[in-house]
Amino acid sequence: MGELSRVRRSILPMPGDGWGEIARRELPDVAEADAVSRLQSWNLHVYMRATMRTGGPGNPILPSDVIFVEPPLASA
């Protein structure tokens, strides 16, 4: 049998979570502004949808959104 591959770490946000709340909870050792920037760059599927919908840097993260809390994994 083949080995299981490592899965990129992700969460489902809690209702009402914004980028700041997720950053503080999931990346506590990183300055909040840097953590938010990282999260947004790892989750363009959420960040850009929210920005396009609100016409600005809005923050409607849905509880059903998969939020990656680490960068893309390097290919083996």
Backbone as CSV, one residue per row, in Angstrom:
resi,resn,N_x,N_y,N_z,CA_x,CA_y,CA_z,C_x,C_y,C_z
1,MET,0.840,-1.197,0.000,0.000,0.000,0.000,0.880,1.253,0.000
2,GLY,0.398,2.295,-0.623,1.137,3.547,-0.672,1.042,4.298,0.642
3,GLU,1.962,5.229,0.818,1.951,6.054,2.017,0.914,7.158,1.870
4,LEU,0.364,7.544,2.995,-0.548,8.686,2.989,0.259,9.955,2.836
5,SER,-0.240,10.865,2.041,0.462,12.130,1.875,0.026,13.098,2.980
6,ARG,0.895,14.011,3.298,0.592,15.017,4.307,-0.425,15.996,3.713
7,VAL,-1.396,16.371,4.508,-2.436,17.295,4.071,-2.147,18.676,4.653
8,ARG,-2.315,19.666,3.830,-2.104,21.052,4.261,-3.060,21.381,5.397
9,ARG,-2.542,21.970,6.450,-3.341,22.277,7.638,-4.370,23.364,7.319
10,SER,-5.603,23.123,7.732,-6.686,24.074,7.473,-7.697,24.005,8.617
11,ILE,-8.555,25.004,8.651,-9.623,25.068,9.654,-10.923,25.468,8.970
12,LEU,-12.017,25.287,9.677,-13.292,25.916,9.335,-13.474,27.026,10.358
13,PRO,-13.688,28.251,9.922,-13.795,29.364,10.865,-15.032,29.253,11.752
14,MET,-14.945,29.888,12.908,-16.092,29.994,13.800,-16.987,31.120,13.294
15,PRO,-18.273,31.040,13.551,-19.156,32.127,13.111,-18.641,33.487,13.607
16,GLY,-18.606,34.447,12.715,-18.163,35.790,13.063,-16.662,35.997,12.987
17,ASP,-15.902,34.947,12.709,-14.453,35.094,12.594,-14.088,36.038,11.468
18,GLY,-13.103,36.868,11.731,-12.477,37.697,10.710,-11.021,37.281,10.609
19,TRP,-10.294,37.927,9.714,-8.887,37.586,9.540,-8.099,37.764,10.836
20,GLY,-8.387,38.819,11.573,-7.667,39.083,12.823,-7.881,37.995,13.863
21,GLU,-9.118,37.557,14.019,-9.413,36.512,15.004,-8.702,35.206,14.645
22,ILE,-8.760,34.867,13.371,-8.106,33.629,12.926,-6.589,33.752,13.092
23,ALA,-6.038,34.903,12.747,-4.590,35.117,12.872,-4.145,34.977,14.326
24,ARG,-4.862,35.595,15.246,-4.482,35.525,16.657,-4.570,34.091,17.195
25,ARG,-5.572,33.367,16.768,-5.781,32.008,17.259,-4.823,31.000,16.623
26,GLU,-4.625,31.096,15.306,-3.873,30.074,14.580,-2.387,30.385,14.398
27,LEU,-2.016,31.663,14.433,-0.611,32.062,14.257,-0.197,32.992,15.398
28,PRO,-0.300,32.520,16.641,-0.067,33.404,17.792,1.359,33.930,17.918
29,ASP,2.329,33.275,17.295,3.720,33.700,17.402,4.144,34.676,16.310
30,VAL,3.182,35.104,15.484,3.454,36.026,14.376,2.708,37.329,14.664
31,ALA,3.344,38.459,14.400,2.673,39.753,14.576,1.352,39.727,13.800
32,GLU,0.312,40.296,14.395,-1.023,40.170,13.800,-1.094,40.655,12.358
33,ALA,-0.518,41.796,12.047,-0.583,42.313,10.673,0.089,41.343,9.700
34,ASP,1.221,40.794,10.095,1.909,39.824,9.242,1.099,38.536,9.125
35,ALA,0.508,38.090,10.229,-0.288,36.863,10.214,-1.505,37.027,9.308
36,VAL,-2.178,38.173,9.383,-3.336,38.430,8.523,-2.906,38.423,7.060
37,SER,-1.799,39.075,6.763,-1.304,39.117,5.387,-0.995,37.712,4.877
38,ARG,-0.369,36.897,5.701,-0.068,35.517,5.304,-1.358,34.743,5.041
39,LEU,-2.290,34.829,5.978,-3.552,34.104,5.812,-4.257,34.508,4.521
40,GLN,-4.302,35.805,4.253,-4.980,36.270,3.044,-4.268,35.763,1.790
41,SER,-2.938,35.724,1.800,-2.222,35.246,0.615,-2.369,33.735,0.434
42,TRP,-2.558,32.993,1.516,-2.753,31.542,1.434,-4.197,31.184,1.118
43,ASN,-5.096,32.176,1.185,-6.530,31.929,1.023,-7.165,32.907,0.051
44,LEU,-6.538,33.080,-1.099,-7.068,34.017,-2.093,-8.486,33.650,-2.525
45,HIS,-8.830,32.376,-2.460,-10.180,31.932,-2.830,-11.237,32.566,-1.936
46,VAL,-10.884,32.915,-0.718,-11.808,33.588,0.210,-11.599,35.101,0.161
47,TYR,-10.354,35.523,0.246,-10.051,36.954,0.304,-10.541,37.698,-0.931
48,MET,-10.292,37.179,-2.116,-10.703,37.869,-3.337,-12.213,37.840,-3.522
49,ARG,-12.846,36.753,-3.135,-14.307,36.708,-3.228,-14.915,37.787,-2.349
50,ALA,-14.418,37.932,-1.159,-14.939,38.941,-0.236,-14.688,40.342,-0.757
51,THR,-13.497,40.582,-1.285,-13.154,41.900,-1.809,-14.019,42.251,-3.012
52,MET,-14.224,41.304,-3.897,-15.048,41.555,-5.080,-16.506,41.818,-4.699
53,ARG,-17.005,41.111,-3.720,-18.409,41.255,-3.337,-18.676,42.593,-2.649
54,THR,-17.750,43.040,-1.803,-17.998,44.249,-1.030,-17.463,45.511,-1.690
55,GLY,-16.663,45.349,-2.750,-16.095,46.510,-3.413,-14.940,47.117,-2.645
56,GLY,-14.434,46.420,-1.664,-13.309,46.918,-0.872,-12.743,45.794,-0.042
57,PRO,-11.886,46.135,0.885,-11.237,45.095,1.683,-12.166,44.542,2.760
58,GLY,-13.335,44.121,2.379,-14.296,43.570,3.319,-13.826,42.260,3.914
59,ASN,-14.613,41.737,4.828,-14.155,40.561,5.537,-15.253,39.539,5.787
60,PRO,-16.153,39.302,4.879,-17.175,38.296,5.149,-16.642,36.876,4.935
61,ILE,-16.041,36.323,5.986,-15.583,34.931,5.952,-16.748,34.078,6.428
62,LEU,-17.084,33.081,5.656,-18.209,32.212,5.991,-17.744,31.030,6.835
63,PRO,-18.586,30.530,7.743,-18.207,29.357,8.537,-17.919,28.117,7.684
64,SER,-18.408,28.094,6.454,-18.167,26.946,5.569,-16.888,27.091,4.738
65,ASP,-16.197,28.233,4.834,-14.956,28.441,4.085,-13.828,27.605,4.676
66,VAL,-13.092,26.926,3.832,-11.883,26.235,4.266,-10.772,27.271,4.284
67,ILE,-10.161,27.473,5.442,-9.096,28.459,5.598,-7.788,27.721,5.854
68,PHE,-6.833,27.891,4.942,-5.516,27.283,5.111,-4.722,28.101,6.117
69,VAL,-4.084,27.426,7.066,-3.325,28.119,8.099,-1.829,27.815,8.011
70,GLU,-1.409,27.398,6.821,-0.003,27.234,6.514,0.152,27.402,5.000
71,PRO,1.366,27.717,4.553,1.569,27.925,3.117,1.402,26.624,2.330
72,PRO,1.295,26.732,1.012,1.205,25.530,0.199,2.408,24.621,0.475
73,LEU,2.156,23.328,0.469,3.211,22.361,0.718,4.074,22.209,-0.534
74,ALA,5.358,22.045,-0.330,6.262,21.800,-1.454,5.993,20.414,-2.013
75,SER,6.099,20.268,-3.314,5.878,18.954,-3.908,7.051,18.045,-3.569
76,ALA,6.718,16.767,-3.392,7.750,15.789,-2.997,8.627,15.413,-4.158
